[in-house]
């Protein structure tokens, strides 16, 4: 199962304020430890988010180049963060807002 999107909380060790919204611990138990939490953080979002800059992995990521290459940060045996290269093109998206849909057939 893969879930993508910020509205769902996959955290294995959620912040206490978000714990009641996180499915990570329940799925981890249900799968007997086979669940893996993988977060995708765009480098530009990390730069703009104080909570992410305060995370323990942030200093090591900065030393490693902070977006010069794709990075996988392992937070634990069951949790990782994938950070793509900085400045990836926004193919098919307008400069602001959601993609525009053409007329319906």
N, C-alpha and C positions, 0 to 999 in steps of 0.2 A: 504494500500500500504506500502510495506517495501522496502527500498533502502539500500543496503550495499555496501560500497566501498568509498575510499578516493577521487576518481575522481569527485564525485558529492557533491555539497555543500548544506547541509540541514540546515545550520545555520539560526535560526530565527532572530538573531541580528549579521549579518556578519561583519567582519572587512571591513572597507570602501574599501580596496584594492581588496577584493573578492566579494563585493556586487553584481556586475553585473553577477557573476557566481552562485549565491546562489538562489535556488528555494524555500527556506523556507518561506520567507515573502509572496510570491505569493500563495503558497499552504495553508498557514495559513489563508489568506484572502478568498481563494476559498472555504475552508472547514468551514468558519465562526468560526474559533478558535478551531476546532476539531483536528488540526494537532499537533503532538508531535514530537519534535526533541529529538532523543536518539543517543548519540555517544558512541562507544565502544573504550576504550583506554586500551591497554595492559600496565601493570605497567612498564615493561622494556622499553617501548617506551616513557612513561611519563618521566622516569629517564633521557633518552637521548635527550629530546626535550626541549630546554630552553623556548620556547613559552608556553608550557604546564606547566612547573614548575612556570611560572610567573602568571598563572591563579589564580583568587581569591579563588577557591575551593581547590587548591593544599595544602595549609597549614593545613586545617582541615583534608584532606585525609592522610597526613603524621602523624598527631596526632592520627588518627584512626588506624594506623598500616601499611599504605602504601602497601597494597597488601597481608596482612596476611589472609584476607577473601575477599569475593566478596562484593563490595561496590556499592551502587547507590547514586550518588550525584545529588541532585535536584538543578538545577541552577535557575529555576523558575517554575511556575505552568505548563508550556508547554515545558520545556527543562530539560533533565537529561543526566548524564554520567554513563555508566555501566563500572566498572573496575573489571575484574576477579581476582582471586587469582594469586599471583606471582608464576612463575615457572611452569605453566601448561605444561604437556608433549606435544611434537610436534608429535603426532601419525600420522604415514603414510607420514611424510614429511622427505626428506633428510635433513642433517644438514645445507646445504646451497642451495639456489635456489628453483625452483618450483618443485612440485611433478613430478616424471618421469612417463611417460606413457608407457605402454607395447605395443607390436605390435598390429596393427589393425587387427580385425578378417577378 
